[in-house]
Amino acid sequence: MSHTFFWPGKYFFYPIGNTSAVCLTRDLPPEESANLLLLGCGDPRHVIYTIFSEHTDFNRRLDFTCVDFEPGILARNVLLFTLIADEAPNDIAWNIFYHMHLDVKSHTYLIAQCQKLVDASASLESWRTSPYSSFLRWSTEYTLTELRRHWSLYAAMPDISSRRLSAIREAYRQVFKDQRTANMTPMTSARSAGPAIFKAVEAGSTQVLNYWKSGTTFFQQKDISAAKFLNPTFAYSLTGEGCAVHYATDPLTTFHFAALFGNAKGSPSAADMVRHAKLQFADWCTAVQQAVSDPTKTPRIRMFLAEATAACRALRAFGSTATLNLGAPVAQFRTKDIRLDKGEYADDGAPAAFNVVETSNLIDHLGLMNILVATIPLASPTPSSVLYTESLLFQGEDASKEFAELLHADIGTMGLLLDLCPTDYLSGFTTRSNTHELLMHQLLDKRTRNKLQHTQFHQVTTWKSPATCDNVVALHSGHARFPPLFDPRQLGTLLFDIYHTVFEQEDSMTFFAKNEHNIERAIASSNMIHYMREGFVLFLKLVRDRLQISRSVWADVMDRFMDLEQNDQTMPMNTVNRNDLYAHLHRQGVYTVEYYKNCFPRRVGRFVGWDVVPPVVRIVLSIPRENIKTFEEVLEGSRVGTPVLHCDVRGIRSQNMFSAIHVAYGRAIAIGSKANPRVIFEEDPEGRKGSLPLVVSFVMPALLLTDIEPPEMLNVRLCVRSTPGTIQLQMKMGLEMVIFSAKLLDEQHVHVLPEQPVPARADGDYDSTLKGSFFSSNATLSMEVGKQDPVVAELDEQCELVSALVARVDLEDADVIREFGSGKMPEIAQESPCVMRLALAGYDQHIVFPFPVVGSQNRLRLARKSRYIEVVVPPAGPFLKPDGMKLNPYPVVGTRKTLAAWNVHRLALNRLPVLSLTGFQLDLWLNPHVGSMLSARERKMRKKQKADGLLFVKDTIHTIFVRSAGVQGGSPVRVFALRDETTNNCDTVFFVSDLRYDLHSHTVVCDGYVLPLTHDIMPKVVALGFGTLVGSGSMADVRVFEGEMEAWKQLIPAFVERCRTWAHTDNCEYLATKRVPLTQTMEHDPLCSCGRGKDVEALRKEEAWRGLAPYVTRIALSPLFAVSYLEAVGRDPMAHKCSVCRGKGKPKLMACKGCQKVRYCSTACQKKDWPRHKPKCKA
């Protein structure tokens, strides 16, 4: 596992999801098959809703791999899928999945279905002969075995002893009692109402309170009374038999309620919410039934029981080396290794790379960096590959800004390191709304006296490769084959700064200094530690592999990193953790510190008789069960919750901590010989409720066991990690909070084993891979001037931000070389976000960068004798910088005919409910919702009348929504003409057939049609009655301002692509010209003709519009929302560091007098750096 180990304390079972369902294919072209990985998948809502949202005209393949470490969740999911496939009555399926108490009919049906599953799952072979195997599959045999065990328990529950049944009933009663005494009302179902959240609070609260009174969604007393059987699917989880359901569980959270509350004539009740949810459930089930019964549409839904990061490592190992058994355990407290099923993966081709990765809210529990490290290697190498992260919890002062801090580095810089970036960071807008979250967050922040009770803020982030945002690159198949290059010293400095930021708060003084304005919440969350040295080593390994850094260069990077790490004086706790870092650097093949190479452990102590003592060994420590029981009793009385545990090796004058521990209940049995010791593990079948010891293992440097202190003086210990949140435990357990300690030489409790390095990649190095053409062989970009080399990323003087991207072109054409040598000046201009066009001697060259750039600030470096040209440009960012994606903020990208909008999500319009214009108090929520598009910065710009294309577009979208809904300016208007303020010309008309709820993105959308008024079309549409429409007064003019019409020409193709139900043809103008939009010129059509006149049934219903049907294209307009975490972008001058030692100054930093850029903490550091800095200094 790549994250810290938390002692579980009180475990909660989450059988039902805590957010509403989303469509997981929302960022893929409709023709592209989807391999989807769901980590921490939870209940099956996203899978079912994704199938429901699929358009019937595209029979693409859907393949889901659902990963969760809780077998009870996966067992329930498979149960529901089989109920749906068997066409069980919807009310029966609803009761079985959502009710904790069942009526006799539902209970009988459940037991019979479980028995059917038990019969079908005796083995993988028997499952393959079952009717369910066409769509339900298994990643591992262990998954099937564990789920079968749960189905057996469900089926057997009516026949268990009265003693066991009474204990289960008591556990249920205790859960219901805990919910009542929790003194809180979950508002998660109100959140599922999106923009109508405030209208849903009262009914949502009533509904969830009712659920926790009866254990059902019933409101009639006779139905409640009839539900007298315990639902066994809530009784079994990782805690064993009983009931550990979380007290905030709400069965309605997974559904959508915007349409219910937005369209209501009055105030919907809690019972109305249940009826509305059941209707959605029925529709979803019908869609799944149709999919699994149609061989051309049957999805694959694969269950994978494992901890998320362990599953990712297993999939990566198979994808890169075809290894089915990596040797990684499935999860903490389990010693069973993940062994992928050969029939599923090697024979049947189950995917190990994915174009959609959904990570639920795992970043709250595992940390964002750990999630990125685990998932990035699994991304398919396609332009449409997407990663979704989600957070529900916040720990800082401002939840809306906290996301920007989760990477521990600048977002753009990290985007270049990892080739992954949030789409809204580059775009400066998002089509998914969380303004209802912002409003509720602000309201609760004001009303809640105890700020610690206010911990939720829901935010979803979409991540893609930054280079894929450029449709010139995409349409020309011009994606670069090589990653950017970094200066080794700068990169080593940057990586150390990230390391420092990640671990600096291990020191209590730094913790309190960093959190002085948020100290109460910081202390309360101080045990939520996501990162340890092993995880950071895996991050370093990912950076090395993503940047394809050769061994020799990587050694330089790590030499700089280690120089800073070993000389750092600001992290006292790093001194006791650095050997943990060194051990994992060596084990993962990332770096070997010098003394590992030159010093060898003596064959004394536990190494007597060993043939070879490797640099790293594994310690296995057995902790007697009585010590664990004592610790749990103390923990329960301290109210500390779930503290982090670690091991350490303690002597009289030394202490070294190791956080990467794996635990399991059982017995470690020594085998092998003195020369080659080994152990086998016998797992306790009763787990936490058993009697065998807790066995903990970790790796460490062998030298520490021989060369620091005599082996007989060393103790191996399991301890609680000290944080500000463990003070209560320290008072009871002592300062070091030792759970168990044994002498290193105690062979009964301590085993020492040789540990081999993790196998390295087959090619071993990247020196040979960075050769050849910069572009793929099918690229159609202009390459007439010469050969482009990999782009160099230059960091600023602080090694924090990328200050410049440098692309070198080595001249090859003889005419170009002659003209250039004679003094001819090249011309340079930016063509698209990531592309500069170089022109010289009548020849053109596309220069492609891996990130959007500010082309207007370009510089050229001309080497006439050496015959090369370097183009130097700064990287672009969000709205605060020019150029970049501002050149095309709404790109349509893809390969060949599989096109999609890059930052505007797809919609299945016909699946979205229509917004009723007669809804009660529509104006009170709709107007504020679409009005919330603007940030405070944009409002100031509008007040100062500053020209900004995105701002103007937002204002026009707002006008179209409020006027089409009739909540502003009189009766509803359904036809809008964009009229240019300067020329008074109109060349674009929108017809709004319906307003709809974009449910999973918590916003609204205009379902309509666009008519471009070109010179060719005008005579035709006038003849068909367009003039009459204009003269009728039913068309509203919307004035568009400077630069706005050009912006609309770019946006309209994206709004069309997002809802298309038709395919691009071989004659598509986009493909022929390799340009989207086709034009930004007034009175010219930006759209291809592929969708013209298609899917126009709604338009034909309007007599005045009917004749225009052959000339319109369906479109889905939606609000473009500000990005909350971006509105406070900047760098704190107090955060500057010394260029040499990364110190803060003695007492303050001094700038180089020559260039005024590089900073030093002291004269000594400046003198030390002068030989390196002198050639670069502008003086």
Secondary structure, DSSP 8 states (H G I E B T S, - for coil): --S-EE---S--B--S-SS----TTTTS-TTS-EEEEEET--STHHHHHHHHH--TT----EEEEEEES-HHHHHHHHHHHHHHHTT--HHHHHHHHH-SEE-HHHHHHHHHHHHHHHHHTSSHHHHHTSGGGGTEEESBHHHHHHHHHHHHHHHHGGGS-HHHHHHHHHHHHHHHHHHHHT-----HHHHTTGGGHHHHHHHHHHHHHHHHHHSSS--SHHHHHH--EE-GGGTEETTEES--B-TT--TTTTS--HHHHHH-SS---HHHHHHHHHHHHHHHHHHHHHHHH-TTT--EEEEEES-HHHHHHHHHHHHHH--SEEEEESSTT---EEEB-HIIIIIT---SSBSEEE-TTTHHHH-HHHHHHHHGGGB-SSTT-EEEEEEEE--SS-TTTGGGGTTSS-HHHHHHHHT-EEHHHHHS-BSS--HHHHHHHHHHHHH-SSGGG--EEEEEEEEE-GGGG-HHHHHTT--BSS--EE-HHHHHHHHHHHHHHHHGGGSHHHHHHHTTTSHHHHHHTTT-----HHHHHHHHHHHHHHTT--HHHHHHHHHHHHHHHHH--S-TTHHHHHHHHHHHHHHTTS---HHHHH----S-GGGTT-S---SEEEEEEEE-HHHHHHHHHHHHHHT--S-EEEEEEE-SS-EEEE---EEEEEEEEEEE-SSSEEEEEEE-TTGGGS-S-EEEEEEEEGGGGTSSS-GGG-EEEEEE---GGGHHHHHHH-TT-EEEEEETT-TTTEEEEE-------SS--STTTS-S-SB-TT--S-B-SEEE---EEEE-TTSSSEEEEEEEEEE--HHHHHHHHTT---EEEEEETTEEEEEETTEEEEEE-SS-B-GGG-EEEEETTTTEEEEEE-B--STTSSSGGGGSSS-EEEETTEEEESSS----GGGS-B--TT-TTHHHHHHHHHHTTS-HHHHHHHHTT---HHHHHHHHHHHHHHHHHTSSSSS---EEEEEETTT--EEEEEEEEEEEEEGGGTEEEEEEEEEE--TTTHHHHHHTTHHHHHHTT-EEEEEE-TTHHHHHHHHHHHHHHTT--S---TT-HHHHHT-SSS--STTS--S-STTTT-S-HHHHTSTTTGGGGGG-EEEEE---B--GGGTT----GGG---TTT----SSS-EE-TTTS-SEESSHHHHHHHHHHHTTT---
